Amino acid sequence: MDADKFQIATLDVREFKPEEITCKVENGKIKVSGLQRHESEEGFDSKEFRRCYNLPEGVDESSISTRIAEDGMLHVEALKKSPPATTENKA
């Protein structure tokens, strides 16, 4: 992992399609959930998960990204906030 990035979470989502997974950022937390429904003549079956993670201090919330790797692992990453620019006062 790059020194300028946070690895916030890694989840096994092999049993879910990308469109069945949602990620939301609220109040300094990232909420990841998945919902899968199958209907048949006998009724329906559903599978669901929900996870909530506190965002690390210094994370740039606007840079949060998610990706599903070929092995079915969902990676949630974000960049660190840039340090404030310092200005020198010359007298």
C-alpha positions, -999 to +999 in steps of 0.1 A: +000+000+000+012+035-008+023+057+020-002+083+009-032+059+010-053+042+037-066+006+033-099+010+051-114-024+046-112-057+027-143-079+024-150-112+007-180-104-016-176-134-040-213-143-036-225-108-045-227-090-079-212-054-079-247-040-084-258-057-052-232-038-031-235-002-018-210+020+000-220+052+018-200+077+038-218+093+068-205+110+099-169+099+096-179+063+089-181+042+057-211+018+056-208-012+032-238-034+026-249-061+002-283-075-006-291-104-029-326-118-036-336-149-055-372-156-064-385-190-073-419-208-074-415-218-038-409-182-026-378-161-023-344-163-006-322-134+004-287-129+016-275-097+032-245-082+050-238-049+066-204-035+078-195-002+093-160+012+096-147+043+113-126+064+088-091+069+099-080+104+111-065+123+082-085+105+054-097+126+024-134+115+023-138+127-013-111+103-024-127+070-011-127+044-038-138+008-040-128-021-063-136-057-065-105-078-073-106-109-095-106-131-063-139-115-051-124-093-025-138-058-021-111-032-013-120+002+002-092+027+000-087+064+004-060+090+001-046+108+030-054+145+033-027+168+019-010+187+047-019+224+047+004+245+027+028+266+048+038+301+039+069+319+049+066+355+060+097+375+051+103+405+071 
